[in-house]
Amino acid sequence: MPVSRFQIDFINKKAKRGYQWGGKNDSFLLPIRNLEETEKVRYTTETFNHFLKLRKYYTDTDKLKLEGRKFCNKWGRFRYPENTPDELKIMGSVHFIESFIFDLSSTKIPSLNQIASEELNLKESGAPTWNFNDVMGTLSISFDWDEEGKKIIPTYHPLNLWEAIKLQLLLTGSDAHDDMIECLHYSTFGMKIGCLQYTKGRSDKKFCSDACRTAYSEKKRKSN
């Protein structure tokens, strides 16, 4: 059976200085200092892997809110449905992922009832199948050059962040890469201009850059 590479082309917007919980029942993410969401951030596989890590906090509401805010600080908010509290958007999306992966590992038949208008069908072999349009709705697809400019590959253009995440889940599965490291400055002191928040490297790496290492040392020294 032929297979093909693909790419997801989506750009979200986020608040430059991140978000804080506020509004009714402290359930909405509000831009810090009321700054508008003007900073653009491109969806990547790192976005998907970061989101899957939120599964670890599935049963801890307070921790999920903390880590969910960190995710949105990095990749922007879930925007649909717009009037739904951000807390419920994050919890609902993690709940779907958790249920999908659990069903897939236990019965090989994942539940799509939260995102699909029709139930799964089964082939004669017992393998699940579904109409892609029932799951994703109207999805724009083009054929563009890959990031290296070497091949023309199918390119999906989702309308929002959640659509991009569930699209990648359905096309690639649920295995995350565990090599993402949270910058120690970010986890200790919060947002800082220029901080990448998450990085990759050796298991003993603690900072995303020398600038964050220096800033962390200075703040620690002043607090002592």
Secondary structure, DSSP 8 states (H G I E B T S, - for coil): ------EE--EEEE-TT-EEEESGGG-EEEEGGG--S-EEEE--HHHHHHHHHGGGGTT-HHHHHHHHHHHHHHH----SSTTS-HHHHHHHHHHHHHHHHHHHHHTS----TTT-SS--EE-TTS-EE--HHHHH-S-EEEEEE-TTSS-EEEEEE-SSHHHHHHHHHHHH-S-----EEE-HHHHHH---TT--SEEES-TT---SSHHHHHHHHHHHHHH-
